[in-house]
Amino acid sequence: MKASLALSLVSLFFTLVSFQQKAMSKTQTRTDSIIARNVTFESAGIRLAGTIYIPQNPIAALVLVHGSDQVPRMTAFAEFVAENNLLVLTYDKRGVGESGGVYAGPEVGTNNISNENLTILANDASAAVNLIHQEYQNLPIGLMGFSQAGWIIPLAANKNPLIEFMVLFSGPTITTLEQLRFQFYTNGDQDFWKNHSEEEVRFHTFHDPDRFDFIATDPIDALSNLSIPGLWVFGEKDIQIPVKMCMEHLNLLKAQGKPYEYVLFPELGHNTGNVASKEPITIAIDWIKRESSKLRER
């Protein structure tokens, strides 16, 4: 990627940070059992704004990590998860909504999957974890994210020991450049998997020339260093990431003793974290409850 990089087509994906809590605003009661509290916090001098959803008796805490788009706080998703006795912090992505900073992404012609930007977003997620830990030190804290978060979450977890588990919906375990090659090859074709083989996919993902020149981020580097439990949720019809290749990478890590699991939904595509498709989210919530119980017993 040249110095004056501008991405017209890029992935649809979606040091502990110097951090200081700045303010907490009014409390709003959504139901008798869930309280929503608006908060602000700092990441590397940038003020980020979000909402914490607090059930009466939370068993664990989650920070939601965005995909690649200009995503504000994920209110509906957070509310659904909080109804299952999980405390949830969701925040406006940097440069979006009430959060400060600069957004990087295809809408503004910048590279949102450069190692630099992914590291910045990982630091933001880490700062959100620190905020929760300040007030809820007795709760296991994890990250739950979507798409691009497959690169962000391992980076954050590798730097912040407060992160004790991770859940990734359609999160890649391949490099950023490999993902771009695959996405350019599928070219948004919803019928792609009806007309192409796994062998063709692997050839193009490994051998197609790169359209951009930047240093690739490989999530395996961070995942190889982690020992926290992780769950990946995949859709077999995904045309943003090559799911079978991603599962193979996880199998190799599992063979090395890493506590990683995955589940595959044959009829779903990339949007496995859609609230309308409750089964994947319900499986993830049940997994979090199981792992949190183990963590609390330590």
C-alpha positions in Angstrom: 0.0 0.0 0.0 1.5 3.4 -1.0 2.1 6.2 1.5 -0.9 8.0 0.2 -3.1 4.9 0.5 -6.8 5.1 -0.2 -8.9 2.0 -0.1 -11.9 2.0 -2.4 -12.6 -1.6 -1.7 -11.5 -3.2 1.5 -12.7 -5.8 4.0 -16.3 -5.4 5.2 -15.0 -6.5 8.6 -15.6 -5.9 10.6 1.0 -1.9 26.2 -2.0 -1.5 28.3 -3.5 1.8 27.2 -2.9 5.0 29.0 -6.4 5.4 30.4 -8.3 7.7 32.6 -12.0 7.7 33.4 -13.4 11.1 32.7 -17.1 11.1 33.5 -20.2 9.0 34.2 -23.5 10.5 33.2 -27.1 9.8 34.2 -28.3 6.4 35.0 -31.3 5.1 33.0 -33.4 2.1 34.1 -34.4 0.1 31.1 -36.3 -2.6 32.9 -36.6 -3.7 36.5 -33.6 -6.0 36.1 -31.3 -4.1 33.7 -29.7 -0.7 34.3 -28.1 1.2 31.5 -25.4 3.7 32.5 -23.7 6.0 30.1 -19.9 6.3 30.6 -16.9 7.9 29.1 -13.3 6.7 29.3 -9.9 7.5 27.7 -7.7 5.5 25.4 -4.3 7.1 24.5 -5.7 10.5 25.2 -8.9 10.0 23.2 -12.3 10.2 24.9 -14.6 7.3 24.0 -18.3 7.1 25.0 -20.4 4.1 25.6 -23.0 2.4 27.8 -22.8 -0.3 30.4 -25.8 -2.6 30.8 -25.9 -4.0 34.3 -28.1 -6.9 35.3 -29.0 -7.4 38.9 -26.7 -10.4 39.4 -24.0 -10.4 36.7 -21.9 -13.6 36.5 -19.4 -12.1 34.0 -18.6 -9.0 32.1 -18.2 -8.4 28.4 -16.8 -5.6 26.2 -18.2 -5.6 22.6 -15.6 -5.1 19.9 -16.8 -3.6 16.5 -16.4 -4.8 13.0 -14.9 -2.6 10.4 -17.7 -0.2 9.6 -18.5 3.2 11.3 -20.2 1.4 14.2 -21.9 3.2 17.1 -22.5 1.4 20.4 -24.5 -1.8 19.8 -27.5 -1.2 22.0 -29.9 -4.0 20.9 -27.2 -6.6 21.0 -25.9 -5.5 24.4 -29.4 -5.5 25.8 -30.1 -9.0 24.6 -26.8 -10.3 26.1 -27.4 -8.4 29.4 -30.8 -10.1 29.8 -28.7 -13.3 30.3 -27.0 -12.0 33.5 -23.9 -10.7 31.7 -22.7 -7.2 32.3 -22.0 -5.6 28.9 -20.1 -2.5 27.9 -20.6 -1.2 24.3 -19.1 2.0 23.0 -19.1 4.1 20.0 -16.1 3.2 17.8 -13.4 5.9 17.8 -14.4 8.7 15.4 -18.0 7.6 15.5 -21.0 8.9 17.4 -20.0 10.5 20.7 -16.4 9.1 20.7 -13.5 11.2 19.7 -10.6 10.3 17.5 -10.4 9.5 13.8 -12.2 6.7 12.1 -10.3 4.7 9.5 -12.2 2.8 6.9 -13.3 2.5 3.3 -16.0 5.2 3.7 -13.2 7.8 4.2 -10.6 6.2 1.9 -8.2 4.9 4.5 -6.8 1.5 5.5 -8.8 0.1 8.4 -6.9 -3.2 8.5 -3.3 -1.8 8.7 -1.4 -3.1 11.7 -1.3 0.4 13.1 -5.1 0.8 13.0 -5.8 -2.6 14.4 -3.5 -1.9 17.3 -5.2 1.4 18.0 -8.6 -0.4 18.1 -7.2 -3.2 20.3 -6.0 -0.5 22.7 -9.4 1.0 22.8 -10.9 -2.4 23.7 -8.3 -2.9 26.4 -9.1 0.5 27.9 -12.8 -0.5 28.0 -11.8 -3.6 29.9 -9.8 -1.5 32.4 -12.9 0.6 33.0 -15.0 -2.4 33.9 -12.3 -3.8 36.1 -12.2 -0.6 38.2 -15.7 -1.2 39.4 -16.3 -4.9 39.0 -13.1 -6.6 40.1 -14.9 -9.8 41.1 -16.3 -10.5 37.6 -14.4 -12.4 34.9 -14.1 -10.1 31.9 -14.0 -11.1 28.3 -14.2 -9.7 24.8 -16.9 -10.4 22.3 -16.5 -9.2 18.8 -17.5 -9.4 15.2 -15.6 -9.9 11.9 -12.6 -7.5 12.0 -12.5 -8.1 15.7 -10.9 -11.5 14.8 -7.7 -9.5 14.5 -8.4 -6.9 17.2 -9.3 -9.2 20.1 -6.2 -11.4 20.1 -4.1 -8.3 20.0 -5.9 -6.8 23.0 -5.9 -10.1 24.9 -2.2 -10.6 24.3 -1.5 -7.2 26.0 -4.1 -7.0 28.8 -4.0 -9.9 31.4 -7.4 -8.8 32.7 -9.0 -10.3 29.6 -10.0 -13.9 30.6 -12.0 -15.2 27.6 -13.0 -14.2 24.1 -15.9 -14.9 21.7 -15.5 -14.1 18.0 -18.4 -14.1 15.5 -17.0 -14.7 12.0 -13.5 -13.7 13.1 -10.7 -14.5 10.7 -7.7 -16.6 11.8 -5.9 -15.8 8.5 -3.7 -12.7 7.8 -5.2 -9.4 6.7 -3.7 -9.8 3.2 -5.0 -13.3 2.8 -8.5 -12.1 3.8 -8.4 -9.4 1.2 -7.3 -11.9 -1.5 -10.3 -14.1 -0.6 -12.7 -11.2 -0.6 -11.6 -9.9 -3.9 -12.0 -13.4 -5.3 -15.5 -13.9 -4.0 -16.4 -10.3 -5.2 -19.6 -10.2 -3.2 -21.2 -13.1 -5.1 -23.9 -14.5 -2.8 -23.9 -17.7 -4.9 -20.1 -18.1 -4.7 -20.0 -21.4 -2.9 -22.4 -23.0 -5.4 -19.8 -22.5 -8.2 -16.4 -22.7 -6.6 -14.4 -25.4 -4.8 -12.4 -25.3 -1.7 -9.3 -26.0 -3.8 -9.9 -23.0 -5.9 -10.4 -20.8 -2.9 -7.1 -21.9 -1.3 -5.2 -21.3 -4.5 -6.5 -17.8 -4.9 -6.1 -16.9 -1.2 -2.5 -18.0 -1.2 -1.3 -17.0 -4.7 -3.3 -14.0 -6.0 -1.3 -10.8 -6.3 -1.9 -8.3 -3.5 -3.7 -5.1 -4.7 -2.3 -3.2 -1.7 1.1 -3.0 -0.1 1.1 -3.1 3.7 2.4 -5.3 6.5 0.0 -8.1 7.2 -1.3 -8.8 10.6 -1.4 -12.5 11.5 -3.7 -13.3 14.4 -2.0 -16.7 14.9 1.0 -14.7 16.4 -1.2 -13.5 19.3 -3.3 -16.6 19.6 -0.2 -18.8 19.9 0.8 -16.8 23.0 -2.6 -16.8 24.7 -3.9 -19.4 27.2 -7.4 -18.0 27.7 -10.5 -19.9 26.4 -11.9 -18.7 23.0 -15.0 -19.5 21.0 -15.3 -18.8 17.3 -18.7 -18.8 15.6 -18.7 -19.4 11.8 -21.2 -19.5 8.9 -20.2 -22.0 6.2 -21.5 -19.7 3.4 -19.3 -16.8 4.4 -17.8 -14.9 1.5 -15.7 -12.5 3.6 -13.5 -15.1 5.2 -12.6 -18.6 4.1 -14.1 -20.5 7.0 -12.6 -23.9 6.5 -9.1 -22.5 6.4 -9.8 -20.6 9.6 -11.1 -23.7 11.3 -8.0 -25.6 10.2 -5.8 -22.9 11.9 -7.8 -23.4 15.1 -7.4 -27.1 14.9 -3.7 -26.7 14.8 -3.8 -24.5 17.8 -6.1 -26.9 19.6 -3.6 -29.7 18.9 -1.0 -27.6 20.7 -3.2 -27.5 23.8 -4.9 -24.1 23.3 -8.4 -23.9 24.9 -10.1 -22.9 21.6 -13.4 -24.1 20.3 -15.6 -23.3 17.3 -19.0 -24.0 16.0 -20.1 -24.0 12.4 -23.6 -23.1 11.0 -24.0 -24.5 7.5 -26.8 -22.2 6.4 -25.3 -18.9 7.7 -22.9 -16.5 6.0 -20.8 -13.8 7.5 -23.4 -12.2 9.8 -23.4 -14.9 12.5 -23.8 -12.2 15.2 -27.2 -11.0 14.0 -29.6 -10.7 16.9 -32.3 -12.0 14.7 -30.5 -15.3 14.5 -30.6 -16.1 18.1 -29.1 -19.6 18.1 -25.4 -18.6 17.5 -25.7 -15.9 20.2 -27.4 -18.3 22.6 -24.6 -20.8 22.1 -22.0 -18.1 22.8 -23.8 -17.0 25.9 -24.1 -20.6 27.2 -20.4 -21.0 26.5 -19.5 -17.8 28.4 -21.5 -19.0 31.4 -19.7 -22.3 31.4 -16.3 -20.7 31.1 -17.1 -18.0 33.7 -18.1 -20.6 36.2 -14.7 -22.3 35.8 -12.9 -19.0 36.2 -14.8 -18.1 39.4 -13.9 -21.5 40.9 -10.2 -20.8 40.6 
